[in-house]
Structure formats: C-alpha cells, structure tokens
Amino acid sequence: MKFAHELKQSLASQGFPPHWVAHAIPYGQLKKCLKKVQRELQELGLDAETLRELLHANTDSPVALNYSLNPSSSSKLVRPKLTVQIHLHEGNIIDASLAPTTRHFFEKITSGRAVDSSESDGETKPANTSNTETSDEVARATPQPLADGSHAGHESYDVIEVPLRSDGVFFDILQSDLGGLDALQATEKDQLKQEVKEIGKQVSQVSRPTRFSKSDLDRWRHIFELYLDAEVFFATHEQEHGARSSQKALQQLQWFQNQVHKQQLVKSFKLAESRTAFSKFLELNATLLKHLQFQELNMLAISKILKKFDKRTALGVSRAFPSAVNSRKLLSGDIAKEVCARISNELVSIIPQINDYLCPICYSIAYQPVRLGCQHVFCIRCIIKIQRRKEECCPLCRAHVVMDASADNIDAELEKFMRKYFLPEVKEKQRANDLERGVEEFGEGYKPSECAIM
C-alpha cells in the first residue's frame, strides 16, 4: 500500500478532528509537484545521476552544481536556488563526459541566452510569485579569469543560476502547510493549558483538608503518584529518557488507568466533583496523545516526501530543509513538552507529595522537622542520634552545623503543614518514635500498650 493512501486512511480512522485533518501535510499534492520538478530537470539534461555527479564534483572539476535553500529577503520563507559553476576554455566547456542534452543546456546558458524551463510545462504556477520573478532570466555572474596569468583571457569560471519553477512551488506548498500546522499547534496548546488550569481549580477544591474528612486528598495524591510513575509522555530513567513515541505513551497511559482501576481509587472518592475532575484529567491526556499521533503522522509525511525528493533529484533537501526553515516546533514534540510541564507545575504540584518531605537519613516523613543552619531538614530523631555520636557535619553538605541545633531549630510552620497534609504518615512516625524511645529506656522487650481505663 502506498504511503499517500496509508496517510489518508490513518487521518480518517484515528478520530482526529476535521480541522486537524484539513491542516495535515498534503503528501499527494507534494508528490505530484515533485514529478514536475523531476520532469523539468530531466528536460534540462539534469537527471538524478547527472545531478549526483555534478553536486559532488571536485573543486577543480570543469562543471559543478550547488543547490541551496536560503531565506528570502522579502519573507520568512526559504527559496531554492540551483547554481552551476562552469570552467570555460575560449568559451567552450571543458568536460567531455557530459551527456549531449546536459552539454547543450550548459552551452546555452553560458552563451547568455535565456532559458525558459517552463515551456514544456505550462500548467505549473508557483504558489508565491516572489519566488519566480526572475525565473525567465538567467542570473549570470561576471566571468572570473584563472589566477594563472598564462591562461588569462583564455580560461574562466562562470557562476550561473539555473532558473527552475517547480521546486519553488514545491517548497512554497510545504512551508505554507508547516505554517498552518504551527498556527494550529499554538491554538490547541493554549486551549490545553486552559483545561489544565480549570482541572487544577477543581482538584484544589476537592483535595483541601477539612475537619470532617470530606476531602479526597489522599486519593488524589495516590493518583498523581501513579501518574508520575507512569511517565506517560516523557521518561526520566537513565536507560530510557526523553520524549516517548505515541505508541509507548499509549501503553503507559493504559497502565496508569489500569492501576487506578485495580486500586479502586475512583470508586473510593468521597466527592462527586472528584470523579468529574478525574474524567477531565483522562480526557486531557487522551487529547494530548492524539496531538502526538497527529504530529508523528505529519513528521513521517515530511520525512518521506523529502527523501523521495532526494531520490528523484539527488539535491539533498532532506537534511537541508529542516534546518533552513527552523521547523523544530513541529519536529520536537513542543506541544507535549509544554503541556506536560504545565500539568506538573499547576496540577500535580497542587497535591503535596510525600517524597518531597522525607528525612534524607531514615527515608520516612521528616516529622518534627529540624532545619539546620545550612537549611537542610531532618527529622528530630535522626538529629538526636547524630548529636549523640558527636558528629558535627551535616550529612548532605558537610557544614559544621549539627551540634548547634536545638529546639529552636524545629520548623513549626513545616510541622503544621505536615500534620495538615500527611496526617496518616505523621501518626505512623509518632508511633515509630515512641517505640524507639521505649526500647531505649526499657530495653528490647518493650512493647507499647494502649491506654486503658480501669
């Protein structure tokens, strides 16, 4: 199955919105335009093999071609330019290996006669006429004599621009659609950011700690812990890091949903608003996944049409074009990166995560937090143990601040925050501290007993 048909099927079957499909790269149209480029070059005697040889010619070769994509002075679009450098001896080309058609073409342009490459293809009309204002004339540089004085006046180099029409049309179409995709991406990105903001407001309301336990704080914390573990769109592991493909992102999103379902976190919500917010959160991720899939299809279409361009013309645009148009926004997953950053900063961060409040020594919550002079925070039990061992240095930065710590170093605001947002973990830490103190005072056989009223 040809790629043009595959692309059309994928756009129709993957549930993309109609206005997305309308902005997709027109692969079929570009392919037709490429055929005109190939035909135009062949009529000038420049088939793919000839172009390949002339583009990779040595510096001292009698004939050499250069194909470049440079920004236009009147617009942000890049313009293709094919130039030929010809070594002449008494007005004749010094290269016996050229095909007759190619030699005739070069002799024609070096003689100063205009070459109209559109005579054989009257249907080709550029999308932007600024590209072809001088396409009916040959832009000819002043002949430059060789440095060797013995041949002065007999041998020279001409640098001449070869007038082409169809390649300008090709790149105008491609750049126009790239601009449309960038505009679509910017609009959709703003909309997704607004959705993140709205979901954040809802989650903030339903996860606010209350006196009567009408809060879903713990459930949302667990949900976001699973979401961070899933790393749906970006991986941060040493062996696997960076943006994920849409296929891998789909697998990770499904894993996240399965874990939430297995642990019955949605069923355990106390507030109906939490279910609504979670549904919107899933929809947000599904939309972001659709963007990634749509982006990959367009990236593939661009890659394939540029490779086909090189295969038929050998002009090397598959590498030159992306850097020339600076299309990093389309090719780098920019929308996923920005929206995921917004999810992390404005949504996930609403729910304090226990990992951010662990003691670096015992790896449990740093309750009764002691903030040392170096600003590092540890739980009080660990600081007491360090002081008993007469260790002066902070375990993290090695500053001499441990022995200076006292009851005044307990961070009361942070302690209050921990009791508010991590009450189960705080109670567990208190029980562990009580048990440890009891063992220290009464020995290994100590067992805490519940208070009993006789």
C-alpha positions as CSV (number, residue, x, y, z in Angstrom):
1,M,0.0,0.0,0.0
2,K,1.4,3.4,-1.0
3,F,2.1,5.9,1.7
4,A,-0.3,8.5,0.4
5,H,-3.2,6.0,0.8
6,E,-1.9,4.9,4.2
7,L,-1.8,8.5,5.4
8,K,-5.3,9.2,4.1
9,Q,-6.6,6.1,5.9
10,S,-4.8,7.0,9.2
11,L,-6.2,10.5,9.2
12,A,-9.7,9.2,8.6
13,S,-9.6,6.3,11.0
14,Q,-7.8,7.7,14.1
15,G,-10.5,10.1,15.2
16,F,-8.8,13.4,14.5
17,P,-11.0,16.5,14.5
18,P,-11.8,17.7,10.9
19,H,-10.0,20.9,11.3
20,W,-6.8,18.9,12.2
21,V,-7.2,16.8,9.1
22,A,-7.6,19.9,7.0
23,H,-4.1,21.1,8.2
24,A,-2.3,17.8,7.6
25,I,0.7,17.8,5.2
26,P,-0.7,17.4,1.6
27,Y,1.5,14.5,0.7
28,G,-0.4,13.6,-2.5
29,Q,-0.2,17.2,-3.8
30,L,3.5,17.4,-3.0
31,K,4.2,14.2,-4.7
32,K,2.5,15.5,-7.9
33,C,4.6,18.6,-7.7
34,L,7.7,16.6,-7.3
35,K,7.0,14.8,-10.5
36,K,7.0,18.2,-12.2
37,V,10.3,19.1,-10.6
38,Q,11.8,15.8,-11.9
39,R,10.5,16.4,-15.4
40,E,11.7,19.9,-15.5
41,L,15.3,18.9,-14.5
42,Q,15.3,16.0,-17.0
43,E,14.3,18.3,-19.8
44,L,17.4,20.3,-19.0
45,G,19.5,17.2,-19.1
46,L,19.8,17.0,-15.4
47,D,18.6,13.6,-14.4
48,A,19.3,12.3,-10.8
49,E,22.6,10.5,-11.8
50,T,23.9,13.6,-13.5
51,L,22.9,15.8,-10.6
52,R,24.6,13.5,-8.2
53,E,27.8,13.6,-10.0
54,L,27.8,17.3,-10.5
55,L,26.8,18.1,-6.9
56,H,29.7,16.0,-5.6
57,A,32.2,17.2,-8.1
58,N,35.8,18.1,-7.1
59,T,36.8,21.7,-6.7
60,D,38.8,21.5,-9.9
61,S,36.0,19.9,-11.9
62,P,35.0,21.7,-15.1
63,V,31.3,21.7,-14.1
64,A,29.9,21.8,-10.5
65,L,26.4,22.3,-9.2
66,N,25.2,23.8,-5.9
67,Y,21.7,23.6,-4.5
68,S,20.8,25.8,-1.6
69,L,17.8,26.8,0.5
70,N,18.1,30.3,1.7
71,P,15.7,32.7,3.4
72,S,14.0,35.2,1.1
73,S,14.7,38.9,1.7
74,S,11.0,39.8,1.4
75,S,9.5,37.0,3.6
76,K,10.4,34.3,6.1
77,L,10.1,31.6,3.5
78,V,13.2,29.9,2.2
79,R,13.8,29.9,-1.5
80,P,15.6,27.1,-3.5
81,K,18.5,28.1,-5.7
82,L,20.4,25.9,-8.2
83,T,23.7,27.4,-9.4
84,V,26.3,25.9,-11.8
85,Q,30.0,26.8,-11.9
86,I,31.4,26.2,-15.3
87,H,35.1,26.1,-16.4
88,L,35.3,27.6,-19.8
89,H,38.2,27.5,-22.3
90,E,37.9,30.0,-25.0
91,G,34.1,30.0,-24.4
92,N,33.8,26.2,-24.5
93,I,33.0,23.8,-21.6
94,I,35.9,21.7,-20.6
95,D,34.2,18.4,-19.8
96,A,33.9,15.6,-22.4
97,S,31.9,13.4,-20.0
98,L,28.7,15.4,-20.1
99,A,25.7,14.0,-21.9
100,P,24.7,15.8,-25.1
101,T,21.5,17.2,-23.6
102,T,23.3,18.4,-20.5
103,R,26.2,19.9,-22.5
104,H,23.7,21.7,-24.8
105,F,21.9,23.2,-21.8
106,F,25.1,24.5,-20.2
107,E,26.3,25.9,-23.6
108,K,23.0,27.6,-24.0
109,I,23.2,29.4,-20.6
110,T,26.8,30.3,-20.9
111,S,26.1,31.8,-24.3
112,G,23.9,34.3,-22.5
113,R,20.6,33.2,-24.0
114,A,17.7,33.0,-21.6
115,V,16.4,29.6,-20.7
116,D,12.7,29.2,-20.1
117,S,12.3,25.8,-18.4
118,S,8.5,26.3,-18.2
119,E,8.0,25.9,-21.9
120,S,7.3,22.2,-21.5
121,D,5.1,22.6,-18.6
122,G,2.6,25.4,-18.9
123,E,0.5,24.2,-16.0
124,T,3.0,24.8,-13.3
125,K,2.2,28.0,-11.4
126,P,4.0,29.0,-8.2
127,A,2.1,29.5,-5.0
128,N,4.1,32.6,-4.3
129,T,5.2,34.7,-7.3
130,S,8.0,36.3,-5.4
131,N,9.9,33.1,-6.0
132,T,9.8,33.3,-9.8
133,E,10.0,37.0,-10.5
134,T,13.3,36.4,-12.4
135,S,12.7,32.7,-13.3
136,D,12.6,33.6,-17.1
137,E,16.1,35.1,-17.0
138,V,19.4,33.5,-16.2
139,A,21.2,35.3,-13.4
140,R,24.8,35.3,-14.6
141,A,27.9,36.2,-12.6
142,T,30.8,38.1,-14.2
143,P,33.3,35.6,-15.6
144,Q,36.4,35.4,-13.4
145,P,39.7,34.6,-15.0
146,L,42.0,32.0,-13.5
147,A,44.9,33.0,-11.2
148,D,47.4,31.6,-13.7
149,G,48.4,34.5,-15.9
150,S,49.5,32.3,-18.8
151,H,45.9,31.4,-19.4
152,A,44.4,34.8,-18.7
153,G,41.8,35.7,-21.3
154,H,41.5,32.1,-22.5
155,E,40.1,30.3,-19.4
156,S,37.5,31.5,-16.9
157,Y,34.7,30.4,-14.5
158,D,31.1,31.3,-14.9
159,V,28.7,31.0,-11.9
160,I,25.2,30.9,-13.3
161,E,21.8,30.4,-11.6
162,V,19.7,27.8,-13.3
163,P,16.1,29.0,-13.5
164,L,13.6,26.4,-12.1
165,R,9.9,26.9,-11.4
166,S,8.5,23.7,-10.0
167,D,10.9,23.3,-7.0
168,G,9.8,26.8,-5.8
169,V,6.2,25.7,-5.9
170,F,7.0,22.5,-4.0
171,F,8.7,24.4,-1.2
172,D,6.0,27.1,-1.1
173,I,3.3,24.5,-0.6
174,L,5.4,22.6,2.1
175,Q,6.2,25.8,4.0
176,S,2.7,27.1,3.8
177,D,1.4,23.9,5.4
178,L,4.1,24.0,8.0
179,G,3.0,27.4,9.0
180,G,-0.6,26.2,9.2
181,L,0.5,23.4,11.5
182,D,2.4,25.8,13.7
183,A,-0.7,28.0,14.0
184,L,-2.9,25.0,14.8
185,Q,-0.5,23.8,17.4
186,A,-0.3,27.2,19.1
187,T,-4.1,27.4,19.3
188,E,-4.5,23.9,20.6
189,K,-1.7,24.4,23.1
190,D,-3.4,27.5,24.6
191,Q,-6.7,25.5,24.9
192,L,-5.0,22.6,26.6
193,K,-3.2,25.0,29.0
194,Q,-6.6,26.5,29.9
195,E,-8.0,23.0,30.5
196,V,-5.1,22.2,32.9
197,K,-5.9,25.4,34.8
198,E,-9.6,24.5,35.1
199,I,-8.8,21.0,36.3
200,G,-6.3,22.4,38.8
201,K,-9.0,24.5,40.3
202,Q,-11.3,21.5,40.7
203,V,-8.6,19.3,42.2
204,S,-7.6,22.1,44.6
205,Q,-11.2,22.3,45.9
206,V,-11.8,18.6,46.4
207,S,-8.4,17.9,48.0
208,R,-8.5,20.7,50.6
209,P,-8.1,19.2,54.1
210,T,-11.2,19.6,56.2
211,R,-12.2,18.9,59.8
212,F,-14.9,16.3,58.8
213,S,-12.8,14.2,56.4
214,K,-14.8,15.4,53.4
215,S,-11.7,15.5,51.3
216,D,-10.2,13.4,48.6
217,L,-6.6,14.5,49.3
218,D,-5.2,11.0,49.9
219,R,-6.8,9.6,46.8
220,W,-5.6,12.4,44.5
221,R,-2.2,12.1,46.0
222,H,-2.1,8.4,45.2
223,I,-3.5,9.1,41.7
224,F,-0.7,11.6,40.9
225,E,1.9,9.3,42.4
226,L,0.8,6.6,39.9
227,Y,0.7,9.2,37.1
228,L,4.3,10.3,37.8
229,D,5.4,6.7,38.0
230,A,3.8,6.1,34.6
231,E,5.8,8.8,32.9
232,V,3.3,8.8,30.1
233,F,4.9,11.2,27.6
234,F,8.4,11.6,28.9
235,A,10.8,9.1,30.5
236,T,13.5,10.2,33.0
237,H,15.3,6.9,33.6
238,E,19.0,6.6,32.8
239,Q,18.4,3.8,30.3
240,E,15.2,5.3,28.9
241,H,14.8,9.0,28.8
242,G,13.3,11.7,26.6
243,A,10.1,12.0,24.8
244,R,8.1,8.9,24.2
245,S,6.5,7.7,20.9
246,S,2.7,7.8,20.7
247,Q,2.7,4.0,20.8
248,K,4.7,3.9,24.0
249,A,2.7,6.8,25.5
250,L,-0.5,4.9,24.9
251,Q,0.9,1.9,26.7
252,Q,1.9,4.0,29.7
253,L,-1.4,5.8,29.8
254,Q,-3.2,2.4,29.8
255,W,-1.0,1.2,32.6
256,F,-1.9,4.3,34.6
257,Q,-5.6,3.8,34.1
258,N,-5.4,0.1,34.9
259,Q,-3.6,0.8,38.2
260,V,-6.2,3.4,39.2
261,H,-9.0,0.9,38.4
262,K,-7.3,-2.0,40.3
263,Q,-6.8,0.1,43.4
264,Q,-10.4,1.4,43.1
265,L,-9.3,4.9,43.6
266,V,-12.1,6.5,41.6
267,K,-14.7,4.4,43.5
268,S,-13.4,5.5,46.8
269,F,-13.8,9.2,46.0
270,K,-15.9,10.9,48.7
271,L,-16.9,13.8,46.5
272,A,-18.7,13.7,43.1
273,E,-16.6,16.6,41.9
274,S,-13.5,14.4,42.2
275,R,-15.0,12.0,39.6
276,T,-15.7,14.8,37.3
277,A,-12.2,16.2,37.6
278,F,-10.6,12.8,37.1
279,S,-12.7,12.3,33.9
280,K,-11.5,15.6,32.6
281,F,-7.9,14.7,33.5
282,L,-8.1,11.5,31.4
283,E,-9.7,13.4,28.5
284,L,-6.8,15.9,28.7
285,N,-4.2,13.1,28.4
286,A,-6.2,11.4,25.6
287,T,-6.2,14.7,23.7
288,L,-2.5,15.2,24.2
289,L,-2.0,11.7,22.9
290,K,-4.0,12.5,19.8
291,H,-1.8,15.5,19.3
292,L,1.3,13.3,19.5
293,Q,-0.2,10.8,17.0
294,F,-1.1,13.6,14.6
295,Q,2.3,15.2,14.9
296,E,4.0,11.9,14.2
297,L,2.0,11.3,11.0
298,N,2.9,14.8,9.7
299,M,6.6,14.2,10.6
300,L,6.5,11.0,8.7
301,A,4.9,12.6,5.7
302,I,7.5,15.4,5.6
303,S,10.4,12.9,6.0
304,K,9.1,10.6,3.2
305,I,8.4,13.4,0.7
306,L,11.8,15.0,1.3
307,K,13.5,11.6,0.9
308,K,11.5,11.0,-2.3
309,F,12.7,14.4,-3.5
310,D,16.3,13.4,-2.9
311,K,15.8,10.0,-4.5
312,R,14.4,11.6,-7.7
313,T,16.7,14.6,-7.9
314,A,19.8,13.9,-5.6
315,L,19.6,17.5,-4.4
316,G,20.0,16.7,-0.7
317,V,17.0,18.6,0.7
318,S,16.1,16.0,3.4
319,R,18.8,17.4,5.6
320,A,18.9,21.0,4.4
321,F,15.2,21.8,4.6
322,P,14.5,21.2,8.3
323,S,17.5,23.3,9.4
324,A,16.7,26.0,6.8
325,V,13.1,26.5,7.9
326,N,13.9,26.0,11.6
327,S,10.9,23.7,12.0
328,R,11.9,22.5,15.5
329,K,8.4,23.3,16.8
330,L,6.8,20.7,14.6
331,L,9.5,18.1,14.8
332,S,10.3,18.1,18.6
333,G,7.1,17.4,20.4
334,D,6.9,21.0,21.6
335,I,3.2,20.9,22.5
336,A,3.5,17.7,24.6
337,K,6.6,19.2,26.4
338,E,4.8,22.5,27.3
339,V,1.5,20.9,28.3
340,C,3.2,18.2,30.4
341,A,5.3,20.9,32.2
342,R,2.0,22.8,32.9
343,I,0.4,19.6,34.3
344,S,3.4,19.1,36.6
345,N,3.6,22.7,37.8
346,E,0.0,23.6,38.0
347,L,-1.9,20.4,38.6
348,V,0.3,17.6,40.1
349,S,2.0,20.2,42.4
350,I,-1.4,21.1,44.0
351,I,-1.2,17.9,45.9
352,P,2.0,17.8,48.1
353,Q,3.9,14.6,47.5
354,I,5.4,12.7,50.4
355,N,8.7,12.2,48.6
356,D,9.3,15.9,48.9
357,Y,9.1,15.7,52.7
358,L,11.2,12.7,53.6
359,C,14.1,12.7,56.0
360,P,17.3,12.1,54.0
361,I,18.6,9.7,56.7
362,C,15.7,7.4,57.6
363,Y,13.6,8.0,54.5
364,S,10.3,8.4,56.5
365,I,8.5,11.7,56.8
366,A,10.7,14.3,58.5
367,Y,8.1,15.0,61.2
368,Q,9.1,17.4,63.9
369,P,11.4,18.8,61.2
370,V,14.7,20.2,62.4
371,R,16.1,22.9,60.0
372,L,19.8,23.1,60.4
373,G,21.8,26.3,59.8
374,C,22.6,25.1,56.3
375,Q,18.8,24.9,55.7
376,H,18.7,21.2,55.2
377,V,15.8,19.5,57.0
378,F,15.9,16.2,59.0
379,C,13.5,14.5,61.5
380,I,14.3,15.2,65.1
381,R,15.1,11.6,66.0
382,C,17.8,11.4,63.3
383,I,19.4,14.7,64.5
384,I,19.4,13.5,68.1
385,K,21.2,10.3,67.1
386,I,23.8,12.3,65.1
387,Q,24.4,14.6,68.1
388,R,24.8,11.6,70.4
389,R,27.6,10.4,68.1
390,K,29.2,13.8,68.3
391,E,29.1,14.3,64.5
392,E,29.3,17.9,63.6
393,C,28.8,17.9,59.9
394,C,25.5,18.0,58.0
395,P,25.1,14.6,56.2
396,L,24.2,16.4,53.0
397,C,26.6,19.4,52.7
398,R,29.1,18.7,55.4
399,A,28.7,22.1,57.0
400,H,29.6,22.2,60.7
401,V,26.0,22.9,62.0
402,V,24.7,19.7,63.6
403,M,25.9,20.4,67.2
404,D,24.4,23.9,67.1
405,A,20.9,22.6,66.6
406,S,18.4,22.9,69.4
407,A,14.7,23.1,70.0
408,D,14.7,26.5,68.3
409,N,15.6,24.8,65.0
410,I,12.3,23.0,64.8
411,D,10.4,24.4,61.9
412,A,6.9,25.0,63.4
413,E,5.3,26.0,60.1
414,L,6.6,23.0,58.3
415,E,5.5,20.8,61.2
416,K,2.0,22.3,60.9
417,F,2.0,21.7,57.1
418,M,2.9,18.1,57.6
419,R,0.1,17.4,60.1
420,K,-2.3,19.1,57.7
421,Y,-1.4,17.2,54.5
422,F,0.3,14.0,55.7
423,L,-1.7,13.1,58.9
424,P,-1.5,9.3,58.5
425,E,2.2,9.4,57.8
426,V,2.7,11.7,60.8
427,K,0.8,9.4,63.1
428,E,2.9,6.5,61.9
429,K,6.1,8.4,62.5
430,Q,5.0,9.3,66.0
431,R,4.3,5.7,66.8
432,A,7.7,4.7,65.5
433,N,9.4,7.4,67.6
434,D,7.5,6.3,70.7
435,L,8.5,2.7,70.1
436,E,12.2,3.7,69.6
437,R,12.3,5.8,72.8
438,G,10.6,3.0,74.7
439,V,13.2,0.5,73.6
440,E,16.0,2.9,74.5
441,E,14.6,3.3,78.0
442,F,13.2,-0.2,78.8
443,G,15.2,-2.5,76.6
444,E,14.4,-4.7,73.6
445,G,11.4,-6.4,75.2
446,Y,9.5,-3.1,75.3
447,K,6.0,-3.2,73.8
448,P,3.8,-0.2,73.6
449,S,0.4,-0.7,75.3
450,E,-2.8,1.1,74.6
451,C,-4.2,3.4,77.3
452,A,-6.8,1.6,79.3
453,I,-9.3,3.0,81.8
454,M,-9.9,0.6,84.7
